[in-house]
Amino acid sequence: MDEKVRKTSATAAWLAALRHLLCGAAMGTADIIPGVSGGTVALVLGIYTRLVTAISHVDAAFVQHIVGRRWRDAARHIDLAFLIALAIGIGIGILTMGVIIHELLADDFARPLTFAAFFGMITASVFLVVKLVDCESTAELAICALFALVAAGFAW
């Protein structure tokens, strides 16, 4: 029974790593598209909080683990497996889509279609982020709308 649990646990870990790698690839792809952010993709994919938490754990406790040569504790503290899978995925996304996007923008026929796809991705990301905003009162809704207008003006 113990062996079966171990195999199931290992399979779950590999599936999680694959998911994080694919999330990273989506983030890397977004990073090369003007107007779309890898951070927005992380937010939409539901990994933003985990990413920010992992990055914020590069702190004094992490340094203490490193200085004390407690490598496992250091890796767990910053969620290293998650960060590595995500970083590899981001690299894959940037490298593969960077070449593809370059070719699409160089082609006279594909260029307007590529820009249309960019515009669609930007528009979709806006709507997905708006859906994540949960305003409980009219005052909160007004404040959110005001911030959205200020942000849009700033971006313009």
N, C-alpha and C positions, 0 to 999 in steps of 0.2 A: 504494500500500500504506500509506503514511504517513497518508493521509486516512482510510482505513478504520480504522486503529488509533485515530486521534483520535476518530472517531465512536463506536467501541466504548467508549472510555474515558469520553467524555461521557455516553453512555447509562448506563454503570455508575455514574457519579457521581450522575446524576439518580435512578436506582433506589435508591441508598444514601440519598440525601436523602429520598426518599419513605418508605423504611422507617423512617428516624429520625423523620420527621414523624408517622408512624402510631404508633411507639413512644411519642413524646411525647404524642399524643392519649390513648393508653391510660394513661399516667402521670397526665395531667391528670384523666382520668375517675376514676382511683383516688384522687386527692387530695381529691375532693369526697365520697367515700364514707367514712363514719365507720368506722374500724377497718382500712381498707385504705390502704397507703402507696404513693405513687408510686415510692419507693425499692425497695419489694418488687417492684413491677411491673418496674422496671429490672433488678433481679436476675434475675427469672424470664425476661425477654426477652433476657438475656445482654449488656446494655449497661452494667451497673452499674460494672464496673471501668473502662471507657472514660470514663464520666461522672465518676467520682471522679478519675481521672487528669487529665482536661481541667480540672476545677475546681482541682486542686492545682497546675496549671501557671500559675496566676495568682500569679506569684512575682517574684523580683528579675530573672530573665532576661527575663520578659515585660515588666517595667517598662523594662528596658534597651532592648528592641526598640521600645517605644513612644517613649521619650525620643529614641532615635536615628532615629525615623520610619521604621523598617523594618517597615511594616505587614504585608507578606506573612509575614515571619518571625514576627511577633507572632501573626498569625492561625493559622499552622501550629503554633506553640508551644502554644496553648491548644485546638487542634482546633475552631476557630471555626465552620466549616461544620456540623460535627456539633452543636455547642451551639445554633446558630441554628435548625436544623431541629427539634431537640428542643424548644426554647423555643416555637416557633410551634405545634408539635403540642400542647404542654402547655396553651397558651392556648386553642387550639381545643377541646380536651377539657374544660377547665374551663368555658368559656363555653357550649358546646352542651349538655353533660350537666348543668351547673348548672341551666339552665332546665328541662330534662326532669325531673330529680330533684325540683326544687321542685314542679312540677305533679303528679308522682306522689305525693309526700308530702302534698299538699293534698287529694287525692281520697280519700274514705273507703274506697272499694273497693280502690284500688290500693295504699294505704299498707301493709297487711300483706304484700302480695305483694312490694313494694319492700323491706321489711325482711327478708323471706325471701331475696330475691336478695342483699342485703348480707351476710347470714349465710353464704350459700353461697359468695360471693366471698372472705370472710374465711377460711372453712374451707379452700377450695381453695388460697388463698395459703399457708396454714400447711403443707399437705401438699407443695406445690411447693418451699417453702424447705427442709423436712425432707429432701426427696429430694436437695437440693444438698449436704447435709452428708455428708462422707465420713470416717467413723471407721475407722481401721485396726486398732484394738485394743479390747479390752473396757474398758480404763481410759479411753481417749478417748471411747468410747460413754457411759460413766458420767458423765464430765465434761460432755459435750454434753447428756445428759438432765438433769443437775443445773442447768445454765445455763438450759435450756428451762423447767424448773419454776420457777426464780427469776424468769425473765422473765414467765411466765404469771401468777405471783403478783403481780408488780409491775403488770402490765397490769390485773389484776382490781381 
